Amino acid sequence: EAKTVAAAPDAPTAVGVGVQNIEIAQTGQPFTGKLFRGSGRETVEEVYDPHFVQGPIFGEAVYASPSRKFAGEFGSQIDEIEISLRNPLVISSDAEWRALAQESGLVSHVPIRPEEVTRLRQVIQAKGHDGVVVRVPESEDVGKRLQQAFGEDTVVSFDPAITAPDTPAIAAAADVPVSTAERPLEPSVTRPVTRPVT
């Protein structure tokens, strides 16, 4: 059974806006949360670490966070959206992330080339997952790579029909190329920031 939590419209961190859901989310169990999506950055360089692929880690999708402040790092346009996943993959430790990265054939702990983004997404979707819930641990002992790759808790939906209230639908498909040279960024899609390995 999916659980929805009422939104706290002015909360800087969304207590009750997805936070509780992220904490109890389980792989393969339906997930619903009200989250924040930030957008509006002018250039790719403002969003992505130059050491990694200049695009979103899981490809074109809807990326959101329970933290309004974190969503604001992706631009000044912050929308509250509801994301519902029927069969999410939940990642909450470096060990889980490392296993997925190895299965996907990544050279590093995050995709470096567009082909790696495609393989990572294919591995996830081949298992029937319609999105990903990333719980970033506070401890570097458990989640240093997740901290570097995602920054904070992130929910990703591969459903292109998710929109914020009064915004147009996001036109994206699972097989859309993610190379920014092939396709310009869509300002309504939030992308995670990748950080260099330290």
N, C-alpha and C positions, 0 to 999 in steps of 0.2 A: 504494500500500500504506500503510495506516495504521500509525503507530508509537506504541507505548505505552511509557512510561518508568516504572520502579518508583518507588513513593512513598517519601519520607523522612518518616515519621510525625511526628517532633518538630522538623523543620526550620522555622525562622521564615520563611524564604523557601524555597520548594520547589525546591531544586536537585534536578533529576530528577523533579519533579512538574509537568510541563507546560512548564517553562521552555525546555528544549531544543526541544520541539515547537513552541512559539510562535515561537522564533527561526527555525525552518525551515519554518513553515507557509506554504503558497502558495494563492492563490485557485484554487478548483476541484479541489484535491487533498485526499483524505481526511485528517482530523486527529483524533487521539485524545490526550487528556491527562488526568492526574489533577490536579485543581485544588482550591482552597479556595473555599467559599461561606459568607459571613457573613450572619447574619440576627438579628432580635430587637429592632430599634429600635422604640420606642413610637409615634413620630409621623412623618408624612411630612416635616415641617419639619426633623427630625434628619438626613434623608438627602439631600434635594434643595435646590438653590440656589433661593431665592425668585424669581430673575429669569427662570427658565426653567420649562418644563412641570413640574408636580408629579407626575412619573411617570418611568418608565424610558425612556431615549433610544430604544430599539428596541421598546418596548412590552412586554407581558407575555412573559417568557421566563426562562430560567435564566442568571444572570450569575455568573461565577466568575473567580478570579485565581490565578496561580501563587504569589502572596504571601499567606501566612497573616496577616501584619500588616495588609495592605491590606484583606483580607476582614473583619478584625476591626473596621474602620471602619463596617461595616454592622450590627454587633450582636455580642453576646458568644457567640452560638451559631455555632460554626464547624464546618462539615462538610467532609470530603474527598469529592469526587465525581469521577466519570469522565465526561467529555464526549467524545462521538464525533460528528464532523460529516462527512457524505459530500461536501458541496460548499460549503465555507465561503467567505465573502468575507473577504479579508485586507486590513486597512487599516493602513498603517505610516508614513504621512506626511500632513501637512496638505494637500498637493496632492491626494492620493487622497480625503481626507475632504471637501475643498472641492468636488471634482467630484461626489461623491455628494450632498452637501447641495444643490448647484445643480440637479442632476437631479431631486431630490425637491421642489424649490421651497421650501426653508427660507428664512426671512427672516433668520436669524442663523446662526451656526455650529453651533448645537444647536437642537432643536425648542423652540419657545416655546408652541405650542398643541397640544392633543391631535390635531387634524387633521394637523399636521405629522408627528407620531409615526407616524400611520397611513400617510401617504404615503411616509415614509422606509422603513418596513417593507415596504410594497407594492413599492417599487422594487427592494429587495434580493431579495425572494421571487420577483418576476416573472422574475428572472434565474436562478432555480432554486437559490438559496442557502438552506441549512437552518440557517445561523448565521453569526456574525461573529467573527473573531479580530482584536483591536485590539492592535497592538504600539505602545506609546507611546514615541516617541524621547526620549532624554535631552536632546537639543539643541533649544532653543526655535526655532532657525533652521529646523528641519525639522518640529517637532511641537508648537508652542505651543498650537494649538487642540486637538489631541488631549490634551495635558496638562491643559488646562482642562476639557475635556468628560469625560474618563475617569479622569484621575489617574494610573493605572498600567495595565499590560497587563491586558486583559480578554477573556474568551472568553464568547460569548453563544450559547446554543442555543435555537432556536425549538421544539424537541421538548418537549412538556409532560410526557413520561413520565420524564424524568431526575429521579432522587431521590438523596439521600444514603442510606447504609446505614441501615436501620431507620427511615426516615421515610416518611410517606405520599406518594403521587404528587401532583405539582403539577397542579391542574386549570386549564389555560389553553389557549387556542386562538389562532391567528394573528389572528382578527378580534375578539377580546375588547376591549371599550373600555378605554382606559388612564386615563381621567379618574378621579382618586380620588374625585370627587364621585359618580361612577356606580358605582364598585366599590371596596370597602375594600382596603387593602394585604394581601397574603398574607405572613405573617411568614416563610415558608420560601423566598421568592424574594429574591435579592440584587439590588439596583439600583445602577447607577453614580451617583456624585455628579457633578453638573454644577457648574462654577464660573463666576463672572461673567467677562466679557471684561475684560482689563486692558490 
